[in-house]
Amino acid sequence: HSRYYVNNGDGTFTDASAAAGFLVVNEATSAPAGKSLALGVVDFDRDGALDVFVANDTVRNFAFHNKGDGTFEEVGVEIGVAYDRMGAATGAMGVDSADLREDGRLALGIGNFANEMTSLYVAGADPMQFTDASIVEGVGAASRTALTFGLLFFDADLDGRLDLLQCNGHLEEEINKVQSSQRYRQPAQLFWNAGPTERSCFIEVPPTETGDFATPIVGRGAACADIDGDGDLDLLLTQTGAAPLLLRNDDATGKHWLRFRLVGRTCNRDAIGAEIEVTSSGLTRRRRVMPTRGYLSQCELPVTFGLGDATKVDRVVIHWPGGAEQVVDVDGLDRSITVVQD
């Protein structure tokens, strides 16, 4: 189950799980109710106070809403992210979040067990009410047979839209003997974000078009970083019993991009929790500095913005942890920028 430790500032920590509201117990047994495998740090209601989503394996997921006073309220059932669309708990493992259609509506993606499609909870007009839109957004059917651990939203082709990666692999080496549709080693999956005008957000990219990415592995974690300095995001996939796969992105789409590395002065030095807004061609995109992603994985700290065919950016604003805002002047594209907090 989840534990919450408060930093005392002297090299020690205090377990404040119960006092802060993170200790959820089974009402029948009084035992801790969670079977946690991953967490996502989000801002459900965009009030500036970061909330926490916890993916639980075979029991309901938790959503801890930040009350702004150092305590949290568990509201997973109330906001619609505790169970799948059929009202059942899933084998939830990896989790990531994104604004998929750049319309301000938060989406939570959760990798689930085999024969359970990926969950894709999307907020409605009320940011605290979610619907599992996995089927209508193009992920459901294609993800049903996969056993997904790592799950990651990232812009694979720098068109400005966040795509979806799933790192898959079963637990049982001989699963095919009892379930003909299953394999121990499974290929990762890439879902391309088709854009806000399309009926379904995602289209699965055929394995014939993804190169070594489609190699069947016993996949677990997944992380992204620009390992070769060309602006696009490369991937690292971990697997059970074998070396990780380092996959260089050679798509070479010719799309424009910007990368931001933030350095905090009055907030934490890595500026974890900061939100970056980039406006170009009349569209504002938001990304958060949050390296904890997916399942047992950490991505790089610099944040990448794909800009598609835009030739300039109109405005860049940093929302630092603590509430301070900073406007950044950007001269040119296709470059990395370090921003030090004022």
C-alpha positions as CSV (number, residue, x, y, z in Angstrom):
1,H,0.0,0.0,0.0
2,S,1.0,3.6,-0.3
3,R,3.2,5.5,2.2
4,Y,3.7,9.2,2.5
5,Y,6.8,10.6,4.1
6,V,7.3,14.2,5.1
7,N,10.9,15.6,4.8
8,N,12.0,16.9,8.2
9,G,14.8,18.9,6.6
10,D,17.5,17.3,8.6
11,G,18.1,14.1,6.6
12,T,15.2,12.3,8.2
13,F,11.6,11.6,7.2
14,T,8.3,11.1,9.2
15,D,5.6,8.7,8.0
16,A,2.5,10.9,7.7
17,S,0.4,8.5,5.6
18,A,-2.5,8.4,8.0
19,A,-2.4,12.1,9.0
20,A,-2.3,13.2,5.4
21,G,-5.1,10.9,4.2
22,F,-3.1,8.4,2.2
23,L,-3.8,5.4,4.4
24,V,-6.9,3.7,2.9
25,V,-8.2,0.7,4.8
26,N,-10.6,-2.1,4.0
27,E,-13.8,-1.3,6.0
28,A,-14.4,-5.0,6.6
29,T,-10.9,-6.0,7.9
30,S,-9.3,-2.6,8.8
31,A,-6.3,-3.8,6.8
32,P,-4.7,-1.5,4.2
33,A,-6.8,-1.6,1.0
34,G,-4.3,-0.8,-1.7
35,K,-2.1,-3.0,-3.8
36,S,-0.2,-0.2,-5.4
37,L,2.1,-0.6,-8.4
38,A,2.4,2.9,-9.8
39,L,1.4,6.5,-9.2
40,G,0.8,9.6,-11.2
41,V,1.1,13.2,-10.0
42,V,-1.5,15.4,-11.6
43,D,-3.7,18.4,-11.0
44,F,-7.2,17.1,-11.4
45,D,-9.0,20.5,-11.0
46,R,-6.2,22.8,-12.1
47,D,-6.2,24.7,-8.7
48,G,-2.4,24.6,-8.6
49,A,-2.2,22.0,-5.8
50,L,-0.9,18.7,-7.1
51,D,-3.0,15.6,-6.6
52,V,-2.0,11.9,-6.7
53,F,-3.4,9.0,-8.6
54,V,-2.5,5.5,-7.5
55,A,-2.9,2.4,-9.8
56,N,-3.8,-0.6,-7.7
57,D,-3.5,-4.2,-8.9
58,T,-6.8,-6.1,-8.8
59,V,-8.4,-3.6,-6.3
60,R,-9.9,-0.2,-6.9
61,N,-7.6,2.6,-7.9
62,F,-7.1,5.6,-5.6
63,A,-7.3,9.3,-6.4
64,F,-6.0,11.6,-3.7
65,H,-7.3,15.2,-4.1
66,N,-5.1,17.8,-2.5
67,K,-7.1,19.9,0.0
68,G,-4.4,22.6,0.1
69,D,-3.7,22.2,3.8
70,G,-1.2,19.3,3.7
71,T,-3.9,16.7,3.6
72,F,-5.6,14.7,0.9
73,E,-9.0,13.1,0.3
74,E,-9.4,9.8,-1.5
75,V,-12.1,10.4,-4.2
76,G,-11.4,7.7,-6.8
77,V,-14.9,6.3,-6.8
78,E,-16.6,9.7,-6.8
79,I,-14.6,11.0,-9.9
80,G,-14.9,7.8,-11.9
81,V,-11.3,6.4,-12.0
82,A,-11.5,3.6,-9.4
83,Y,-13.0,0.9,-11.7
84,D,-13.2,0.2,-15.4
85,R,-16.2,0.9,-17.6
86,M,-17.9,-2.3,-16.4
87,G,-17.4,-1.4,-12.7
88,A,-14.7,-3.9,-12.1
89,A,-11.2,-3.5,-10.6
90,T,-8.4,-4.2,-13.0
91,G,-4.8,-5.4,-12.8
92,A,-3.6,-1.8,-13.0
93,M,0.2,-1.4,-13.4
94,G,1.7,1.6,-15.3
95,V,0.0,5.0,-15.3
96,D,0.6,8.3,-17.2
97,S,-1.4,11.4,-17.8
98,A,-1.8,13.9,-20.6
99,D,-4.0,16.5,-22.3
100,L,-4.5,14.5,-25.4
101,R,-6.6,16.9,-27.5
102,E,-5.0,20.1,-26.1
103,D,-8.5,21.2,-24.8
104,G,-7.6,21.3,-21.1
105,R,-9.2,17.9,-20.3
106,L,-6.9,15.6,-18.4
107,A,-6.6,12.0,-19.5
108,L,-5.2,9.1,-17.4
109,G,-3.9,6.0,-19.2
110,I,-3.5,2.8,-17.2
111,G,-1.9,-0.4,-18.4
112,N,-3.8,-3.5,-17.3
113,F,-3.6,-7.3,-17.3
114,A,-4.1,-9.5,-20.3
115,N,-7.7,-9.7,-21.5
116,E,-8.4,-6.3,-19.8
117,M,-8.1,-3.4,-22.2
118,T,-6.0,-0.4,-21.3
119,S,-8.0,2.1,-19.3
120,L,-8.2,5.7,-20.7
121,Y,-10.0,7.9,-18.2
122,V,-10.9,11.3,-19.8
123,A,-12.3,14.3,-17.9
124,G,-15.5,15.9,-19.0
125,A,-16.7,19.5,-18.7
126,D,-16.3,19.0,-14.9
127,P,-12.6,18.3,-14.5
128,M,-13.4,16.1,-11.5
129,Q,-15.6,13.7,-13.5
130,F,-14.0,11.0,-15.7
131,T,-15.2,8.5,-18.2
132,D,-13.3,5.4,-19.5
133,A,-13.0,6.3,-23.2
134,S,-10.6,3.6,-24.1
135,I,-12.9,2.1,-26.8
136,V,-14.1,5.3,-28.4
137,E,-10.6,6.8,-28.5
138,G,-9.1,3.8,-30.4
139,V,-7.1,2.0,-27.7
140,G,-9.6,-0.5,-26.3
141,A,-9.8,-3.4,-28.8
142,A,-6.1,-3.2,-29.8
143,S,-4.9,-3.4,-26.2
144,R,-7.2,-6.2,-24.9
145,T,-4.8,-9.1,-25.4
146,A,-1.7,-7.3,-24.2
147,L,-0.4,-7.5,-20.7
148,T,0.8,-3.9,-20.2
149,F,3.2,-2.7,-17.6
150,G,5.0,0.4,-19.0
151,L,2.7,3.1,-20.4
152,L,3.9,6.5,-21.6
153,F,2.5,9.5,-23.4
154,F,5.1,11.2,-25.6
155,D,5.3,13.0,-28.9
156,A,6.9,10.4,-31.2
157,D,6.9,12.5,-34.4
158,L,7.1,16.1,-33.0
159,D,3.7,17.0,-34.6
160,G,2.7,18.5,-31.2
161,R,0.3,15.8,-30.2
162,L,1.0,13.2,-27.5
163,D,1.2,9.6,-28.7
164,L,0.8,6.5,-26.5
165,L,3.4,3.8,-25.9
166,Q,2.6,0.5,-24.2
167,C,5.4,-1.9,-23.0
168,N,4.0,-5.4,-22.9
169,G,4.9,-8.8,-21.6
170,H,3.3,-11.7,-19.7
171,L,4.1,-13.1,-16.3
172,E,3.9,-16.8,-17.2
173,E,6.6,-18.3,-19.5
174,E,4.2,-21.1,-20.7
175,I,1.0,-19.1,-20.9
176,N,0.5,-20.1,-24.5
177,K,-0.2,-23.7,-23.4
178,V,-3.3,-22.6,-21.6
179,Q,-4.3,-19.5,-23.4
180,S,-3.7,-19.7,-27.2
181,S,-4.1,-15.9,-27.6
182,Q,-1.3,-15.1,-25.2
183,R,2.5,-15.1,-25.5
184,Y,5.2,-14.6,-22.8
185,R,7.1,-12.2,-25.1
186,Q,4.9,-9.5,-26.6
187,P,5.7,-6.6,-28.8
188,A,5.4,-3.0,-27.5
189,Q,2.6,-1.0,-29.1
190,L,2.6,2.6,-30.4
191,F,-0.7,4.5,-30.9
192,W,-0.4,7.6,-33.0
193,N,-2.5,10.7,-31.9
194,A,-4.6,11.5,-35.0
195,G,-5.6,15.0,-33.7
196,P,-8.6,16.8,-32.2
197,T,-10.7,16.7,-35.4
198,E,-10.7,12.9,-35.6
199,R,-13.5,10.8,-34.0
200,S,-11.0,8.6,-32.3
201,C,-7.9,10.1,-30.8
202,F,-5.5,7.1,-31.4
203,I,-4.6,4.9,-34.3
204,E,-2.4,1.9,-33.7
205,V,0.8,2.0,-35.8
206,P,1.4,-1.3,-37.5
207,P,4.4,-3.2,-36.3
208,T,5.8,-3.3,-39.8
209,E,6.4,0.5,-39.5
210,T,8.0,0.7,-36.1
211,G,11.3,-1.2,-36.7
212,D,13.0,-2.7,-33.6
213,F,10.2,-1.3,-31.4
214,A,8.0,-4.2,-32.4
215,T,10.5,-6.8,-31.1
216,P,8.7,-9.2,-28.8
217,I,10.0,-8.9,-25.3
218,V,8.9,-9.5,-21.7
219,G,8.4,-5.8,-21.3
220,R,8.2,-4.0,-18.0
221,G,9.3,-0.3,-17.7
222,A,9.4,2.4,-20.4
223,A,11.1,5.8,-20.4
224,C,11.9,8.5,-23.0
225,A,14.8,10.9,-23.5
226,D,16.7,12.6,-26.3
227,I,19.8,10.5,-26.3
228,D,21.4,11.8,-29.5
229,G,20.5,15.5,-29.2
230,D,18.5,15.7,-32.4
231,G,15.3,16.9,-30.7
232,D,13.1,13.9,-31.0
233,L,12.5,11.4,-28.2
234,D,14.2,8.1,-28.0
235,L,13.0,5.2,-25.8
236,L,14.3,2.7,-23.3
237,L,12.3,-0.4,-22.7
238,T,13.2,-2.8,-19.8
239,Q,12.5,-6.5,-19.9
240,T,12.5,-9.4,-17.5
241,G,15.6,-11.6,-17.7
242,A,17.3,-9.6,-20.5
243,A,19.1,-6.4,-21.2
244,P,17.0,-3.2,-21.8
245,L,16.3,-2.1,-25.3
246,L,17.6,1.4,-26.2
247,L,15.6,2.5,-29.2
248,R,16.8,5.5,-31.2
249,N,14.1,7.5,-32.9
250,D,15.0,7.8,-36.6
251,D,11.7,9.1,-37.9
252,A,13.2,12.3,-39.2
253,T,9.8,14.0,-39.8
254,G,11.3,17.5,-40.3
255,K,8.9,18.9,-37.7
256,H,10.0,21.7,-35.4
257,W,10.6,21.5,-31.6
258,L,11.8,23.1,-28.4
259,R,13.2,21.6,-25.3
260,F,13.2,23.2,-21.9
261,R,15.4,22.5,-18.8
262,L,14.2,24.3,-15.7
263,V,16.4,25.2,-12.8
264,G,14.5,26.2,-9.6
265,R,15.9,28.7,-7.1
266,T,13.1,29.2,-4.6
267,C,11.4,25.9,-5.4
268,N,13.1,22.5,-5.7
269,R,16.2,22.7,-7.9
270,D,14.9,20.3,-10.6
271,A,11.6,22.3,-10.7
272,I,9.6,19.0,-10.4
273,G,5.9,19.9,-10.6
274,A,6.4,23.0,-12.7
275,E,4.1,23.5,-15.7
276,I,5.3,24.9,-19.1
277,E,2.9,26.6,-21.5
278,V,3.9,27.1,-25.1
279,T,1.6,29.0,-27.5
280,S,2.2,28.8,-31.2
281,S,-0.1,29.0,-34.2
282,G,-3.0,29.9,-31.9
283,L,-2.7,26.7,-29.8
284,T,-1.4,26.5,-26.3
285,R,0.2,23.3,-25.2
286,R,1.0,22.4,-21.6
287,R,3.5,20.0,-20.2
288,R,4.6,19.3,-16.7
289,V,8.1,18.6,-15.3
290,M,7.3,15.2,-13.8
291,P,9.9,12.5,-14.5
292,T,8.0,9.7,-12.6
293,R,6.1,8.0,-15.4
294,G,4.6,4.6,-16.2
295,Y,5.8,1.6,-14.2
296,L,9.0,1.8,-12.1
297,S,10.3,4.3,-14.6
298,Q,11.8,7.8,-14.7
299,C,12.1,9.9,-17.9
300,E,14.6,12.7,-18.4
301,L,13.9,16.1,-16.7
302,P,14.0,18.3,-19.8
303,V,10.6,18.7,-21.4
304,T,10.1,18.4,-25.2
305,F,7.5,20.3,-27.2
306,G,6.8,19.1,-30.7
307,L,5.6,22.1,-32.7
308,G,4.7,20.5,-36.0
309,D,5.0,23.0,-38.9
310,A,5.0,26.1,-36.8
311,T,7.7,28.5,-37.6
312,K,7.7,30.5,-34.3
313,V,6.3,30.5,-30.8
314,D,4.2,33.4,-29.6
315,R,4.5,32.9,-25.9
316,V,6.2,30.7,-23.3
317,V,5.1,30.8,-19.6
318,I,6.6,28.8,-16.8
319,H,4.4,28.1,-13.8
320,W,6.8,27.3,-11.0
321,P,6.0,25.2,-8.0
322,G,4.6,27.6,-5.4
323,G,2.6,29.7,-7.9
324,A,5.2,32.1,-9.4
325,E,4.9,32.7,-13.2
326,Q,7.8,33.6,-15.5
327,V,7.5,34.6,-19.2
328,V,10.4,33.4,-21.3
329,D,11.6,35.0,-24.5
330,V,12.3,32.4,-27.2
331,D,14.4,33.3,-30.2
332,G,14.3,30.5,-32.8
333,L,13.2,26.9,-32.8
334,D,14.8,23.5,-32.8
335,R,16.9,24.2,-29.8
336,S,17.3,23.4,-26.1
337,I,16.7,26.2,-23.6
338,T,17.7,26.4,-19.9
339,V,15.4,28.6,-17.8
340,V,16.6,29.6,-14.3
341,Q,13.8,30.7,-12.0
342,D,13.8,34.5,-11.3
